[in-house]
Amino acid sequence: MTTIERIIIETVADYYEINLRELLSGDKKTLLPRQIAMYLDRNITGDSFSVIADRFDRNHVIIRYACQKIETAMASDKELETTIASLREQIFAREKSGSVFNEYR
């Protein structure tokens, strides 16, 4: 996992106050944060669904669905759109500062 990919996952986990294991698990309680992390990963890195699926230990179809779901939701949910914009800013600020944390907290 590259630095930017790690920063994306850590930033989303921090925002939702969950640890990385919870974010990457299959738990339904962390579904929205996980889908947001998948969407941001695709949006920021431009990697294929298959590559992102490997990072999240999921099928590429799940990644595609998550990205489509977040895009659709943002169209009608301004709060979600604002949250994602804020997360993007935080991700780029962390990348610029070199702020990367431990994988398992």
C-alpha positions in Angstrom: 0.0 0.0 0.0 1.4 3.4 -1.0 1.5 6.4 1.3 -1.5 8.1 -0.3 -3.6 4.9 -0.1 -2.7 4.5 3.6 -3.5 8.2 4.2 -6.9 7.8 2.6 -7.8 4.9 4.8 -6.4 6.4 8.0 -8.1 9.8 7.4 -11.5 8.1 6.9 -11.0 5.9 10.0 -10.0 8.9 12.1 -13.0 11.0 10.9 -15.4 8.2 11.9 -13.5 7.4 15.1 -13.0 3.7 14.2 -9.8 1.8 13.9 -8.4 0.4 10.7 -9.4 -3.1 11.3 -13.0 -2.0 11.8 -12.9 0.1 8.6 -11.6 -2.8 6.6 -13.8 -5.5 8.1 -17.1 -6.6 6.7 -19.1 -5.2 9.6 -22.3 -3.4 8.5 -21.7 -0.7 11.2 -18.7 0.5 9.2 -20.2 0.2 5.8 -20.6 3.9 5.0 -17.0 4.8 6.1 -15.7 1.9 4.1 -17.6 2.9 1.0 -16.4 6.5 1.4 -12.8 5.2 1.7 -13.3 3.1 -1.5 -14.8 6.1 -3.3 -12.0 8.4 -2.2 -9.3 5.8 -3.2 -10.8 5.5 -6.7 -11.3 9.3 -7.0 -7.8 10.3 -5.7 -5.6 7.5 -7.1 -7.5 6.7 -10.3 -6.7 3.1 -9.8 -8.8 0.4 -11.3 -11.6 -1.3 -9.3 -9.6 -4.5 -9.3 -6.5 -2.8 -7.8 -8.6 -1.1 -5.1 -10.5 -4.4 -4.5 -7.1 -6.0 -3.6 -6.4 -3.2 -1.1 -9.8 -3.7 0.6 -9.8 -7.5 0.3 -13.0 -7.3 -1.7 -14.3 -8.1 -5.2 -14.0 -5.4 -7.8 -17.8 -5.4 -8.2 -18.2 -4.3 -4.6 -15.8 -1.4 -5.2 -17.7 -0.3 -8.3 -21.0 -0.5 -6.4 -19.6 1.5 -3.5 -18.3 4.2 -5.8 -21.6 4.5 -7.7 -23.5 4.5 -4.4 -21.5 7.4 -3.0 -21.7 9.4 -6.2 -25.4 9.0 -6.3 -25.8 9.8 -2.6 -23.7 13.0 -2.9 -26.1 14.3 -5.6 -28.9 14.5 -3.1 -27.1 14.6 0.3 -25.2 17.9 0.7 -23.9 16.9 4.1 -22.2 13.8 2.6 -20.8 15.9 -0.2 -19.4 18.3 2.4 -18.0 15.5 4.4 -16.2 14.0 1.4 -14.8 17.4 0.4 -13.5 17.8 3.9 -11.9 14.4 3.9 -10.2 15.1 0.6 -8.7 18.3 2.1 -7.5 16.4 5.1 -6.0 13.7 2.9 -4.1 16.1 0.8 -2.9 18.1 3.9 -1.6 14.9 5.5 0.1 13.9 2.3 1.8 17.3 2.0 2.9 17.1 5.7 4.0 13.5 5.4 1.7 12.6 8.3 1.2 8.8 8.2 0.3 6.8 11.3 0.6 3.2 12.3 -1.5 0.7 10.3 -3.0 -0.9 13.4 -4.1 1.4 16.2 
